[in-house]
Amino acid sequence: MARDPYIVRRDSLAAAFPPGHEPPALLLDFADWLEGRPWGSLGCFRLEGTLSDEAPVVDGSALRREFSLFLCLPDGSLVGFWHPDGMPTAASPIVGLGSEGEAAILAGSLEGFLAKLARNAFSDSGWSDLAADEDDEEDEEDDGDGGEPTPVADEDARDALAEWLGARIGAERLNELASEECDSTAFAARMEAWMQEREGYWAGHPILIEIGRALAAHRPPGRTPWDRTRLRAALVGTLCEVQVYRAGPQPVPEAAQVEPLLRALRDEQQRSDPDLGFWFEIHLALDAQGRILPRFGYQVRPEIGGAPAPVEAARFDLARAPRPARWVPGWLAAASV
């Protein structure tokens, strides 16, 4: 049967880049080229600008200037540019941040990444979602009259991409880039060091230690490192809600004790990186020793009392802690016009 087209959100790409930097023309042109092509013909992904907040790493929001992510894979892995010094350049490599902690350089440039897509170079890698679906050419569509299915006229997207890219960089250069080998050692070491540093930082953070003490009654009974109690807090304007996930979200009796600590933490985070503004939601993973690993939600519109948080309250936070326009979430930007 006919396939749905790729999800392409071209207008979202700019937000994935640090303020003052725009997506490269090749990425925008690729988005236009991909629009309408059948999903799976080049791999399984959607093309959408995504902040590192959503990456499967600790403290991803603090890495916004280091990554410009533009592909989302079905398992939650993300693909995009890595800017080691925080400055996007034509030499920024394309990397993958895997849902299971993988960190790999996939190509030395966007040209190289597209060349590998065109030549199906990811088919034998750990990034098989970037490989073309081998069933693509066998798709059939039922004609609805009970007879034989009618074959779908489906162009070979890999050849089409190779032709399109080759017209820009030359066929010889395309083939060279498609066979390029990349060394992920430095990138993987960078991400491992980041994870360890941030986990240690939060384990010893004074405010989170105090929050852990206030929530001591919610520590998990287990003693293994992976036992965690999951909690969530929303702060929007003067509103606050703290919940623990136990047979669904439940109110936390210690909310009044925890709220001023959360506000102090939010203020501290904003001072350390003013461009991020205030986060609206925080997820807390509490272990048996009382240590907390946080995850911050700067873009999400949280629910408070079972309903979306009032935009007016969020607008108050935005006025107190302004952000670059591209990092104001859409639900709040529309309300601020």
Secondary structure, DSSP 8 states (H G I E B T S, - for coil): ----B--EEGGGGGGGS-TT----HHHHHHHHHHTT-BTTSS-S-EEEEE-GGGSSSTTGGGGGGGEEEEEE-TTS-EEEEE-TTS---TT--EEEE-TTS-EEEEESSHHHHHHHHHTTTTTTSS-GGGS--TTGGG-EE--SSSS--EE-----HHHHHHHHHHHHH-HHHHHHHHT-----HHHHHHHHHHHHHHHHHHHT-HHHHHHHHHTGGG--S--STT--EEEEEEEETTEEEEEEESSSEEE-TTHHHHHHHHHHHHHHHHHH-GGG---SEEEEEE-TTS-EEEEEESS---EETTEE--HHHHHHHHHHS---GGGS-HHHHHHH-
